[in-house]
Amino acid sequence: MDEFQRSWLLAQLGPDTDSADLERRFFRLRSVRAVALEVLGERRAKLLADPLKVTVDGVVTMDLQENLRGIERHIEAVRQVPAPEDEASETLAVARLVPTRRYR
């Protein structure tokens, strides 16, 4: 995994993500998008393993449903955003410049 791929992964997963773990996953999966989706899937599974809402009457209420929805939206975004290995990420856009004032 090169530095560009590592920085893309850290941008998707957060700067506190273990780089050595990302390297091992990349060696096994051979795709940075697959690594990101696997890590996000594990985070989603971890949330689903525990109750999403806990209430102790008069003391505290903890609701993790929005966190789950946020991770699911992030998984969908990672599937759609160009990854470093995608060919589409290397395309070049061309724009025509038009003067703001026309002279006669």
Biotite code that builds the C-alpha atoms (Angstrom):
import biotite.structure as struc

atoms = struc.array([
    struc.Atom([0.000, 0.000, 0.000], chain_id="A", res_id=1, res_name="MET", atom_name="CA", element="C"),
    struc.Atom([1.432, 3.380, -0.961], chain_id="A", res_id=2, res_name="ASP", atom_name="CA", element="C"),
    struc.Atom([1.121, 6.670, 0.926], chain_id="A", res_id=3, res_name="GLU", atom_name="CA", element="C"),
    struc.Atom([-1.760, 7.950, -1.242], chain_id="A", res_id=4, res_name="PHE", atom_name="CA", element="C"),
    struc.Atom([-3.826, 4.817, -0.545], chain_id="A", res_id=5, res_name="GLN", atom_name="CA", element="C"),
    struc.Atom([-3.034, 5.007, 3.187], chain_id="A", res_id=6, res_name="ARG", atom_name="CA", element="C"),
    struc.Atom([-4.057, 8.650, 3.376], chain_id="A", res_id=7, res_name="SER", atom_name="CA", element="C"),
    struc.Atom([-7.332, 7.883, 1.519], chain_id="A", res_id=8, res_name="TRP", atom_name="CA", element="C"),
    struc.Atom([-8.103, 5.115, 3.995], chain_id="A", res_id=9, res_name="LEU", atom_name="CA", element="C"),
    struc.Atom([-7.336, 7.324, 6.979], chain_id="A", res_id=10, res_name="LEU", atom_name="CA", element="C"),
    struc.Atom([-9.562, 10.046, 5.523], chain_id="A", res_id=11, res_name="ALA", atom_name="CA", element="C"),
    struc.Atom([-12.419, 7.538, 5.228], chain_id="A", res_id=12, res_name="GLN", atom_name="CA", element="C"),
    struc.Atom([-11.904, 5.749, 8.551], chain_id="A", res_id=13, res_name="LEU", atom_name="CA", element="C"),
    struc.Atom([-10.430, 8.422, 10.818], chain_id="A", res_id=14, res_name="GLY", atom_name="CA", element="C"),
    struc.Atom([-6.859, 9.279, 11.817], chain_id="A", res_id=15, res_name="PRO", atom_name="CA", element="C"),
    struc.Atom([-6.924, 6.992, 14.888], chain_id="A", res_id=16, res_name="ASP", atom_name="CA", element="C"),
    struc.Atom([-7.251, 3.853, 12.753], chain_id="A", res_id=17, res_name="THR", atom_name="CA", element="C"),
    struc.Atom([-4.341, 1.431, 13.169], chain_id="A", res_id=18, res_name="ASP", atom_name="CA", element="C"),
    struc.Atom([-2.126, 1.655, 10.063], chain_id="A", res_id=19, res_name="SER", atom_name="CA", element="C"),
    struc.Atom([-0.598, -1.790, 10.660], chain_id="A", res_id=20, res_name="ALA", atom_name="CA", element="C"),
    struc.Atom([-4.093, -3.310, 10.690], chain_id="A", res_id=21, res_name="ASP", atom_name="CA", element="C"),
    struc.Atom([-4.896, -1.514, 7.429], chain_id="A", res_id=22, res_name="LEU", atom_name="CA", element="C"),
    struc.Atom([-1.686, -2.890, 5.871], chain_id="A", res_id=23, res_name="GLU", atom_name="CA", element="C"),
    struc.Atom([-2.594, -6.472, 6.845], chain_id="A", res_id=24, res_name="ARG", atom_name="CA", element="C"),
    struc.Atom([-6.110, -6.099, 5.459], chain_id="A", res_id=25, res_name="ARG", atom_name="CA", element="C"),
    struc.Atom([-4.800, -4.574, 2.226], chain_id="A", res_id=26, res_name="PHE", atom_name="CA", element="C"),
    struc.Atom([-2.342, -7.456, 1.800], chain_id="A", res_id=27, res_name="PHE", atom_name="CA", element="C"),
    struc.Atom([-5.263, -9.893, 2.098], chain_id="A", res_id=28, res_name="ARG", atom_name="CA", element="C"),
    struc.Atom([-7.926, -7.966, 0.124], chain_id="A", res_id=29, res_name="LEU", atom_name="CA", element="C"),
    struc.Atom([-5.776, -6.081, -2.443], chain_id="A", res_id=30, res_name="ARG", atom_name="CA", element="C"),
    struc.Atom([-8.218, -3.141, -2.598], chain_id="A", res_id=31, res_name="SER", atom_name="CA", element="C"),
    struc.Atom([-8.396, -0.008, -0.443], chain_id="A", res_id=32, res_name="VAL", atom_name="CA", element="C"),
    struc.Atom([-12.162, 0.215, -0.996], chain_id="A", res_id=33, res_name="ARG", atom_name="CA", element="C"),
    struc.Atom([-12.555, -3.381, 0.256], chain_id="A", res_id=34, res_name="ALA", atom_name="CA", element="C"),
    struc.Atom([-10.459, -2.536, 3.319], chain_id="A", res_id=35, res_name="VAL", atom_name="CA", element="C"),
    struc.Atom([-12.589, 0.512, 4.101], chain_id="A", res_id=36, res_name="ALA", atom_name="CA", element="C"),
    struc.Atom([-15.823, -1.437, 3.634], chain_id="A", res_id=37, res_name="LEU", atom_name="CA", element="C"),
    struc.Atom([-14.566, -4.273, 5.843], chain_id="A", res_id=38, res_name="GLU", atom_name="CA", element="C"),
    struc.Atom([-13.597, -1.908, 8.683], chain_id="A", res_id=39, res_name="VAL", atom_name="CA", element="C"),
    struc.Atom([-16.900, -0.021, 8.445], chain_id="A", res_id=40, res_name="LEU", atom_name="CA", element="C"),
    struc.Atom([-18.792, -3.326, 8.335], chain_id="A", res_id=41, res_name="GLY", atom_name="CA", element="C"),
    struc.Atom([-17.049, -4.434, 11.532], chain_id="A", res_id=42, res_name="GLU", atom_name="CA", element="C"),
    struc.Atom([-17.960, -1.145, 13.202], chain_id="A", res_id=43, res_name="ARG", atom_name="CA", element="C"),
    struc.Atom([-21.576, -1.638, 12.116], chain_id="A", res_id=44, res_name="ARG", atom_name="CA", element="C"),
    struc.Atom([-21.611, -5.227, 13.421], chain_id="A", res_id=45, res_name="ALA", atom_name="CA", element="C"),
    struc.Atom([-20.162, -4.062, 16.735], chain_id="A", res_id=46, res_name="LYS", atom_name="CA", element="C"),
    struc.Atom([-23.009, -1.555, 17.119], chain_id="A", res_id=47, res_name="LEU", atom_name="CA", element="C"),
    struc.Atom([-25.598, -4.190, 16.224], chain_id="A", res_id=48, res_name="LEU", atom_name="CA", element="C"),
    struc.Atom([-24.184, -6.672, 18.754], chain_id="A", res_id=49, res_name="ALA", atom_name="CA", element="C"),
    struc.Atom([-25.239, -4.437, 21.652], chain_id="A", res_id=50, res_name="ASP", atom_name="CA", element="C"),
    struc.Atom([-28.660, -2.934, 22.316], chain_id="A", res_id=51, res_name="PRO", atom_name="CA", element="C"),
    struc.Atom([-29.153, 0.257, 20.303], chain_id="A", res_id=52, res_name="LEU", atom_name="CA", element="C"),
    struc.Atom([-31.218, 1.945, 23.000], chain_id="A", res_id=53, res_name="LYS", atom_name="CA", element="C"),
    struc.Atom([-30.813, 1.693, 26.773], chain_id="A", res_id=54, res_name="VAL", atom_name="CA", element="C"),
    struc.Atom([-32.936, 3.584, 29.263], chain_id="A", res_id=55, res_name="THR", atom_name="CA", element="C"),
    struc.Atom([-32.509, 3.745, 33.024], chain_id="A", res_id=56, res_name="VAL", atom_name="CA", element="C"),
    struc.Atom([-35.623, 5.549, 34.286], chain_id="A", res_id=57, res_name="ASP", atom_name="CA", element="C"),
    struc.Atom([-34.819, 8.983, 35.626], chain_id="A", res_id=58, res_name="GLY", atom_name="CA", element="C"),
    struc.Atom([-31.075, 8.516, 35.211], chain_id="A", res_id=59, res_name="VAL", atom_name="CA", element="C"),
    struc.Atom([-29.904, 8.158, 31.617], chain_id="A", res_id=60, res_name="VAL", atom_name="CA", element="C"),
    struc.Atom([-31.035, 7.293, 28.116], chain_id="A", res_id=61, res_name="THR", atom_name="CA", element="C"),
    struc.Atom([-28.522, 6.151, 25.508], chain_id="A", res_id=62, res_name="MET", atom_name="CA", element="C"),
    struc.Atom([-29.629, 5.860, 21.893], chain_id="A", res_id=63, res_name="ASP", atom_name="CA", element="C"),
    struc.Atom([-27.157, 4.619, 19.263], chain_id="A", res_id=64, res_name="LEU", atom_name="CA", element="C"),
    struc.Atom([-29.601, 4.351, 16.352], chain_id="A", res_id=65, res_name="GLN", atom_name="CA", element="C"),
    struc.Atom([-28.290, 7.539, 14.713], chain_id="A", res_id=66, res_name="GLU", atom_name="CA", element="C"),
    struc.Atom([-24.729, 6.215, 14.980], chain_id="A", res_id=67, res_name="ASN", atom_name="CA", element="C"),
    struc.Atom([-25.852, 3.078, 13.141], chain_id="A", res_id=68, res_name="LEU", atom_name="CA", element="C"),
    struc.Atom([-27.579, 5.128, 10.440], chain_id="A", res_id=69, res_name="ARG", atom_name="CA", element="C"),
    struc.Atom([-24.461, 7.280, 10.117], chain_id="A", res_id=70, res_name="GLY", atom_name="CA", element="C"),
    struc.Atom([-22.212, 4.262, 9.593], chain_id="A", res_id=71, res_name="ILE", atom_name="CA", element="C"),
    struc.Atom([-24.643, 2.839, 7.018], chain_id="A", res_id=72, res_name="GLU", atom_name="CA", element="C"),
    struc.Atom([-24.615, 6.165, 5.137], chain_id="A", res_id=73, res_name="ARG", atom_name="CA", element="C"),
    struc.Atom([-20.816, 6.195, 5.303], chain_id="A", res_id=74, res_name="HIS", atom_name="CA", element="C"),
    struc.Atom([-20.659, 2.655, 3.880], chain_id="A", res_id=75, res_name="ILE", atom_name="CA", element="C"),
    struc.Atom([-22.857, 3.755, 0.976], chain_id="A", res_id=76, res_name="GLU", atom_name="CA", element="C"),
    struc.Atom([-20.669, 6.835, 0.407], chain_id="A", res_id=77, res_name="ALA", atom_name="CA", element="C"),
    struc.Atom([-17.466, 4.734, 0.345], chain_id="A", res_id=78, res_name="VAL", atom_name="CA", element="C"),
    struc.Atom([-19.057, 2.496, -2.288], chain_id="A", res_id=79, res_name="ARG", atom_name="CA", element="C"),
    struc.Atom([-19.760, 5.526, -4.488], chain_id="A", res_id=80, res_name="GLN", atom_name="CA", element="C"),
    struc.Atom([-16.737, 7.800, -3.953], chain_id="A", res_id=81, res_name="VAL", atom_name="CA", element="C"),
    struc.Atom([-13.747, 7.204, -6.270], chain_id="A", res_id=82, res_name="PRO", atom_name="CA", element="C"),
    struc.Atom([-11.029, 5.135, -4.611], chain_id="A", res_id=83, res_name="ALA", atom_name="CA", element="C"),
    struc.Atom([-7.326, 5.366, -5.500], chain_id="A", res_id=84, res_name="PRO", atom_name="CA", element="C"),
    struc.Atom([-7.441, 2.152, -7.565], chain_id="A", res_id=85, res_name="GLU", atom_name="CA", element="C"),
    struc.Atom([-10.452, 3.271, -9.628], chain_id="A", res_id=86, res_name="ASP", atom_name="CA", element="C"),
    struc.Atom([-9.783, 4.355, -13.192], chain_id="A", res_id=87, res_name="GLU", atom_name="CA", element="C"),
    struc.Atom([-12.393, 7.091, -12.865], chain_id="A", res_id=88, res_name="ALA", atom_name="CA", element="C"),
    struc.Atom([-10.282, 8.848, -10.238], chain_id="A", res_id=89, res_name="SER", atom_name="CA", element="C"),
    struc.Atom([-7.598, 9.502, -12.859], chain_id="A", res_id=90, res_name="GLU", atom_name="CA", element="C"),
    struc.Atom([-9.831, 11.193, -15.432], chain_id="A", res_id=91, res_name="THR", atom_name="CA", element="C"),
    struc.Atom([-9.143, 14.753, -16.458], chain_id="A", res_id=92, res_name="LEU", atom_name="CA", element="C"),
    struc.Atom([-11.856, 17.383, -16.718], chain_id="A", res_id=93, res_name="ALA", atom_name="CA", element="C"),
    struc.Atom([-11.721, 20.048, -19.436], chain_id="A", res_id=94, res_name="VAL", atom_name="CA", element="C"),
    struc.Atom([-13.428, 23.404, -19.109], chain_id="A", res_id=95, res_name="ALA", atom_name="CA", element="C"),
    struc.Atom([-13.676, 26.163, -21.689], chain_id="A", res_id=96, res_name="ARG", atom_name="CA", element="C"),
    struc.Atom([-12.822, 29.641, -20.452], chain_id="A", res_id=97, res_name="LEU", atom_name="CA", element="C"),
    struc.Atom([-15.183, 32.406, -21.525], chain_id="A", res_id=98, res_name="VAL", atom_name="CA", element="C"),
    struc.Atom([-14.236, 36.082, -21.119], chain_id="A", res_id=99, res_name="PRO", atom_name="CA", element="C"),
    struc.Atom([-16.497, 38.088, -18.834], chain_id="A", res_id=100, res_name="THR", atom_name="CA", element="C"),
    struc.Atom([-16.504, 41.129, -21.128], chain_id="A", res_id=101, res_name="ARG", atom_name="CA", element="C"),
    struc.Atom([-16.709, 40.942, -24.901], chain_id="A", res_id=102, res_name="ARG", atom_name="CA", element="C"),
    struc.Atom([-14.894, 43.552, -26.969], chain_id="A", res_id=103, res_name="TYR", atom_name="CA", element="C"),
    struc.Atom([-15.978, 44.849, -30.367], chain_id="A", res_id=104, res_name="ARG", atom_name="CA", element="C"),
])
